[in-house]
Amino acid sequence: MANQTSTASIGSYMKTHLREYGMLLALVVIMVFFQYMTEGTLMRPVNLTNLFLQNSYIIIMALGMLLVIVAGHIDLSVGSVSGFIGALAAIMMVQWEMSIYIAVPICLLAGTIIGAAQGYWIAYWRIPSFIVTLAGMLVFRGLTLWLLEGQSVGPFPKTFQLLSTGFVKDIFDFGFERFNMTALLIGTSGAATIVALAARNRARQAKFGMNDEPFAFFLAKNGLIAFAIIYITFLLATYRGLPNVLITMAVLTSIYTFITNSTTVGRRIYALGGNEKAAQLSGIKTKRLTFLTFANMGMLAALAGLIFAARLNTATPKAGVAFELDVIAAVFIGGASMSGGVGKIIGAVVGAFIMGVMNNGMSIVGVGIDWQQVIKGLVLLAAVIFDVYNKNKSN
Amino acid sequence: MNTILEMRGITKSFPGVKALDDVNLKVKSGEIHALVGENGAGKSTLMKVLSGVYPHGSYDGEIVFEGETVAFGSITDSENKGIIIIHQELALVPLLSIAENIFLGNEIQTNGVISWPETFARSVELLKKVGLDEKPSTLIDAIGVGKQQLVEIAKALSKKVKLLILDEPTSSLQENDSQKLLDLLLEFKKQGIASILISHKLNEVSQVADTITVLRDGATVSTLDCHADKISEEHIIRDMVGRDMAHRYPERTPNIREKLFEISNWNVWHPEHSDRQMIKNINLSVSCGEVVGIAGLMGSGRTELAMSIFGKSYGQNISGKVFMNGKEIDASTVPSAIKNGICYVTEDRKELGLVLEENIVRNITLSNLPGVSSNGVIDDTSERRIAEDYRETLNIRTPSVFQKVVNLSGGNQQKVVLSKWLFANPQLLILDEPTRGIDIGAKFEIYTIINQLAHEGKGIILISSEMPELLGMCDRIYVMNEGAFAGEVVASKSDQEQIMSMIVKG
């Protein structure tokens, strides 16, 4: 057994784990910067709520995209697919007046099938994912236009809109003026769960003497995370409470974090992306795994499409245009590697928030859409250069 | 006769290994000089020194070419002097035409604009010289390996070649293609072009060579003049392998029990060229507690045989039967092979064995994740415990089991690969060159592990290019040559010369 109880100093620990916390730190810095530049508008409850609503579909797709990229592939079709599913939902619910309880499952299934169809060519025919999904991007953009006949279709039924613009009901509505106690409670218990899991994990690592994280650092890190979550839910509570999509996002993020960290499927995806031949010779069904990764991506793209349509309350032929770029950028900013095998769910989520906060902040400050794109492009490049630099240094 | 090339006292070291130690080589003008030796004897390294792949300054010693001392900094330098090397793996671009390949990097051009008429005209000329009847516009992809070899030679002739080096030119050729190539060498000799021929095939060597230099363990053993006296193949073989066998192999008392594993009438064709048969009608058996060796040179089909058995990971149109414990089993996919107790430790551990960017724990459990999980959820604690166990029993030297395997030494990486397969709980373990590129100490540890496994009653197939290793470790050895078994020997009653002569005589 390794007796590695070398509790490194906080400074040297930070240095060796720079990449892990670097992006989180960057997010905090960017938030502080825009908080200052926007004279406090960024963190206003209304804006914060908007920030979550605006970025939810990017984050949801980033979860699937992370798996695709870790497996060593790419999916360029997600924007078109989400637009197509939004259109499909509109046709079914608005024109055919179908119940949302039937239409939503059909849409999710359709997304899965689309993803699976693309995954089939990629996995079993070994056609490069870039080509297959580029084709998918064109095909589903075209089908969206065809389905909507070039028009916008809406509005959606009220219950469907709740998917995106609804808020968790306050069960403690005792007349506190505009304060949502439920939101704060959910936030607090969420934070408590995260800290408890981290503490349990640390205790288990300590049993093996495998812990190199300084205790003070552990305390500070979890304290800050808990504080941030509680503070943000507090701010949201003073407005309308927790948006439904925030809950959806949080639940999905937890599920995918669990899948990537603790399940055999997750482990195999990393091995597949890290060294496909070795994975195959270790008895892993690499083709089926690739196929499933794309099917999953399709399902998440469909969900994102539904949320986006619900938010706009209409399906437009333009929905989802260039989403794939934001999603892919988020995953790479979050530290995933183009060559596969490397990347974390939490990184992709942080990456998506970095993009989201920058979009939001720059819009409030009044930076034009032209310069917004330039700056976002440079941030993506800088994040990847930082990654490569770190990697070269450690070798 | 004048001397065209003289290499004096060449010594080349890599970290931890002396690949060449005071090697001398003298090539006379217009002769065919054969360079022979076992795998790893230093032939290729010597040629890389000569051609400037290892630049001047990275080795000790002196190279004299056409009477002047030369110091090549790169391949371009040596090519400018007229030394052209043709590597074992052909360096042709498959989707370009013959003409384009011949003049690749040496285009007939003015200001960057290629003159196609001249290119094609000269290509036709060169192709006629090497006796290749193909249009210059034919794609490399569309012609066979034998013809590709000729294109390589045409490419060499397009430069002013004075010394042609061929590294195992006939290893992937059919009989009649090989003969054509040798005839071509004799033709060049008439024109005054000297060549160095690296080959394992002694019948070819004795057919064309004027002089033979034998290398062993990075040193010149002998230089034989084929015209002065009659050189027997036995003599060359003795020089090639004649090293003493000290106690480099741990003792094992064989305890061979019932028959464990058997394949019969095993045939495999090349995965891309369906007309090339790679494995020809092989029958093989292994008993519990037995270590069975497969001897043969690189390219003899050893790895192809192993991979085709292990879940048909190589080749197409595979036919034959696989038996485990007397019952026919299905080993047609990797998962089913593993389930039936067959494990294969790959020759190339970096490309095929390990996920380099992952840590030791994750590599060890990869082939048997269900063994550390319930309902698809991995139990970190038991996973770590298993990794720690293997680290201890196999003596994997690392600060932590969470070390990325890319940071481990070759021997320790190999132990991680072994751990991975031991954790999959095999009955039959196929080891493909398990000790290549690792130091003596780690080799001994791996031999000890192999003996331990045999003692536990597992069946072992050991594939190796090192004959002393096979003789020291195995009970029985199959000798493989060109995809077929050329014979079978009992290790204790055999020696290196017997095996080598089975290989080189086919």
Contacts between the chains, C-beta under 8 A, distances in Angstrom:
chain1	res1	chain2	res2	distance
A	1	B	388	5.5
A	2	B	388	7.2
A	2	B	399	7.4
A	2	B	400	5.1
A	2	B	401	6.7
A	4	B	399	6.9
A	4	B	400	5.6
A	204	B	380	7.1
A	204	B	381	6.3
A	207	B	381	7.9
A	208	B	381	7.8
A	208	B	384	6.0
A	208	B	388	7.9
A	210	B	384	7.3
A	210	B	400	7.0
A	210	B	402	6.9
A	262	B	377	5.5
A	262	B	378	5.4
A	262	B	380	7.5
A	263	B	373	7.5
A	263	B	376	5.0
A	263	B	377	5.6
A	263	B	378	6.4
A	264	B	369	4.3
A	264	B	370	6.9
A	264	B	373	5.2
A	264	B	376	5.1
A	264	B	377	7.8
A	264	B	378	6.1
A	265	B	376	6.3
A	267	B	362	6.7
A	267	B	366	7.7
A	267	B	369	6.2
A	267	B	378	6.3
A	268	B	369	7.0
A	270	B	355	7.6
A	270	B	358	6.9
A	270	B	362	7.6
A	271	B	355	5.1
A	271	B	358	7.0
A	271	B	362	7.4
A	271	B	366	5.6
A	274	B	355	3.8
A	274	B	356	7.2
A	274	B	357	5.4
A	274	B	358	5.7
A	275	B	351	7.7
A	275	B	352	8.0
A	275	B	354	6.9
A	275	B	355	4.5
A	275	B	356	6.8
A	277	B	351	6.4
A	277	B	352	5.1
A	278	B	346	7.9
A	278	B	351	7.5
A	278	B	352	5.5
A	278	B	353	5.8
A	278	B	354	5.9
A	278	B	355	5.7
A	278	B	366	7.9
A	279	B	355	7.0
A	279	B	366	7.2
A	280	B	313	7.6
A	280	B	334	6.4
A	281	B	310	7.5
A	281	B	311	7.9
A	281	B	313	6.3
A	281	B	334	6.1
A	281	B	344	7.0
A	281	B	346	6.3
A	281	B	352	5.6
A	281	B	353	7.5
A	282	B	334	7.5
A	282	B	366	4.6
A	282	B	367	4.0
A	282	B	420	7.0
A	283	B	311	7.8
A	283	B	334	4.7
A	283	B	335	4.5
A	283	B	337	7.8
A	283	B	338	4.5
A	283	B	367	5.4
A	283	B	424	7.6
A	284	B	334	8.0
A	284	B	366	7.4
A	285	B	335	6.8
A	341	B	355	6.9
A	341	B	357	5.6
A	341	B	358	7.5
A	342	B	357	6.5
